[in-house]
Amino acid sequence: MTDPSFDAVPIAEEIIAARAAGGRLAPFTGRVPGFGLDKAYQVAGIVACRRAARSPVTGRKIGFTNPALWEKAGLTHPVWGNMFEETVTRTASGGGTPAIAMAGSVEPKIECEVVVVLRSVPERGARGAAVARHVAEIGLGFEIVDSPYPGWNMSPADAVAAGGIHHGLAVGPLAPVTDPAATAAAMAGLTVSMTLSTGSQPPHHVADGAGRMVLGNPLDAVGVLVEMAADQGSPLAAGEIVTTGSLTPPLRAAAGEAYRAEAGGTLPPAAVVLT
């Protein structure tokens, strides 16, 4: 329910200023009465509109896609945020490793995720193969999430207000979806292994992950996003990039690191360099 006394603009401006300066924020849930997800999405909408004036929205990200985290976080469903042309880096057609600049980040972490490019928008209620029929390409990627709230001390509403704490996305090589049923089955059984290397350290294993951690199937997360975004007046569109939620535990990230993820041939390997 809309609160007519709530003014989202000052909060949005505080977030924009903090992000621009690489500053920190006190959680809004501790200082704004009744600050929950409805108000947070109002704030996020203003922040996104201001940012889109210089860099168009190119897709969406989903967060809190592991239901095991919902009770502690006070959630019954995931949350989402926008991504922008300036925050998404794709693997070039000739190869090469995409990079994410860490400048301006405060407390960044990295997550390996399944990334899809929509051919068209799935119907409401679609899951699994019914979603895959609307996916043009699918692959692995890495999202950098960054908390402006010290020590990651925040609620889901605080995260939503700060743009889903999205900093950047590196999209690995993508594979076309030619068999929706096979793609849906592969995503349900997906496993990934992630390695890290630095200038002084050879690649070593740092994390494992699985598609079942993302609402049971990353494609199901896309279906849920379709419904949430439409209900909030921001429906998805054909061509959007969607990153579906973390397959792996989030790891602290820093410039100078290089990550690689392997999915045993289910999807092409992906890599990213943090600069």
N, C-alpha and C positions, 0 to 999 in steps of 0.2 A: 504494500500500500504506500502511495506517495505521501510524503510528509511535506505539506505546503510551507512549513517554517524552515525547512532545510535548504541551505545555500551551498551547493557543491562547488561553486567557482573559487572561493578562497582556498579550499582544500586542494583543488586541482592546481591552482597557481603555486601553492607551497610545494607540491610534488614536482612540478615542472622546474621550479627554481632549484630545488635540491638535486634533481637529476642533472641539470645543466652544470652545477658546481661540483658534482661528485660528493654532495653532502649527505648527511644522515637525517632521519626523521624519527620522531617519537610516534609509536603506533596510534592511529586515529581512534581505534576502538577503546583506548584508555583515556581519551580526552574529548571525544565528540559523543554526546548522549545518543544512544540508539544507533550507533554506526554499525550497520550490518551489510549484507551483500547488496540489497536494493540500492542503498545510498552509495556503496562502493562502485557499482556499475554506472551510476550517474556521474560520479567523479571521473571514472575511467573513460567515459564517453567524451567528456570535455578535454581531457588530456590527449586522447587519440585525435580529436578534431584539430587541436592546435598543432600536433605533430604532423598530421596528414597534410597540412598546408605547405610543408616543405618536402615531405616524403610520403607518397601515397601508401595506403594500406595494401599489402600484397597477400595477406593471409591471416590465419588465426593459430593460436597455441592453446592447448588444453592443459590444465593443471589439476593436481589431486585426483589422478585417475586410478590410484590404488585404493580400493574400498577399505582396505585394512586401516587406512589412516583417517577415515571419515569420523568415527565416533569421537576420537580425541580432538579432532578439529571442529566438531560441531556441524558436520556436513551430511547431506544425504545425496549429493551428486557432485560432479567435478565443477571446476570454474574455468573461465577462458579469458583470453586477452588478444589484442591485436598485434600483428607484426607488420613491419614497414619495409619499403624497398631498401632503405639505408641500413636495416638490421639483418637482412637475409642475403647470404652469399651462397651461390650455387657453383658446383663443380663445372669448370669450363668444358666445352665439347671436346677440346683437344687434350683433356686430362689436367693434371696439376692439382695440388691440394688447396682447398679453400682456407681462408684465414679469417679470424675474428679479432678485431682490435679490442684490447682490454682497457684502453684509456677511458677514464670516467667511471669505471666500475668501482664498487665499494667493498662488497664481500661476495665475489663471484663464485659460482659453482657450475660444474658441467654435468650434463645428462645426455645419454644416448637415447634417441627416440626414433620411431618410425615416422617417416614423412610421406605425405601423399599430395599429389596435384589433382584437383578435381576436374574431370571432363564436364560434368554437370552436377547439379545439386541433388543428393539423394532425397527420396520421399520421406516424409515424417514417419518414424517408426522403423525405418530400414536398419538392418543389422547384418553383419557378416557379408555374405556374397551379394546381398541386395545393395549394400554400400559399394562393394568392389566394382559393380557394374557401372558406377559413376566415377570411378577413379581412372585417370589416364596413365599415371605413373606412380611408382612406389619405391621407396628405398630407405636407407638409414641416414640419420643426420645427428648433429650435436647442437643442443641448445645451451647457451650460457644464460643462467638466471642470476640475478644480482639483487640482493636485499639492501635497501636503504635504511632498514630498521636494524639497529645494532644487535649483533649476535643472532640474527634471524628471528628475533622476538616479535612475532606478528601473528595475526589471525588470518584466515582466508580472505576476509573483507579487506584487511590492510594490503594483502598481496594483490587483490583485484584492483584496488584503487591505484596502485603503483604500476598499472599496466601489465598485471600478471607477472611482475618482476622479470620481464623479458629484457635481455640485453642484446642477444644476437643469436642467429641460427646459421649453421653451416650445413648445406644440403649435399649429401654424397651423390654418387652416380645413381640414376633412377632407372628402373626397369618398367617397360610397358605392361599393363595389365591386359592379358589376352584371354585368361580363363578365370573369371570371377570366383567360381567355387573353389578352384585350386588355390587361388590367392588367399581366400578367407581361411582355408584349412591351414595353409602355411603360416599365416599370421597367428593363429591360435596356438600353434606348436613352436613358434619362433623362439630361438635362444641366441644370445649374443655374448661375445667375449670382447673385453675392452682392454687395450694396452696403452701405456704412457711412456714417452721418451722425452729426454731433455738433451741439451747440448753436452752434458757430462755423463749421461746415463742412457744405456741402450734400452730398447723397448722391454717393458716388463708388465705382467698382468696386474690390473688394478680392479676390475669389476666384471661380474657376470650379470646378465639380465634375461628377461623372458617376456614374450607377448602376453602371457596370461596375467602379468602384473598390471596391465592396462585394460581394466574393465573386462578381463578375460580374453579380449581380442582388440588390437588397436583399431580395427575397422569399426568395431562397436562404439569406440570413443568418438569417431567421426559422426556416427549416427546420432549420438547424444548431443554433440556440438550443434548439429543442424537444428535440433529442437530448441536448445537453449538460446542460440543466437537469434532465431526467428521470434521466439517469445519475448526477447528483449529489444525487438525492433531493428535488429542488425543482421538480416539474413545473409547466409553465405552466397557466393556467386561462382559460376564456372570459371576455372583458371586459378582459383585461390590455392595457395599452399597451406596445408594443415600439418602441424606437428602434434602428435597424438598423445604425448605424455611419456614420462620417463620409464624406460625399460630397466634401468640400472639405478642403484643408489646415487644420489648427487654427490659429487666429489669436489673438494676445493680446487679452484683453478687459478692459474697465474700465467702471465706472459712468459714466453720462452718454452712452453710445453707443447708437445705434439701428441695427439691421441689417434687411435685407430680402432675401429670396431669390425668384427667379423661375425657373420651369421651362418657359417657353415654352408655357403652356397645358396641359401634361401633367398638372400638379397645381396647385391654387390657390396663389397667392403667399402667403408667410408673412413675418411680421415679429416683432421682439422689441425691447423697450426694456430696457436694463440700468440698474438703479437703485442 
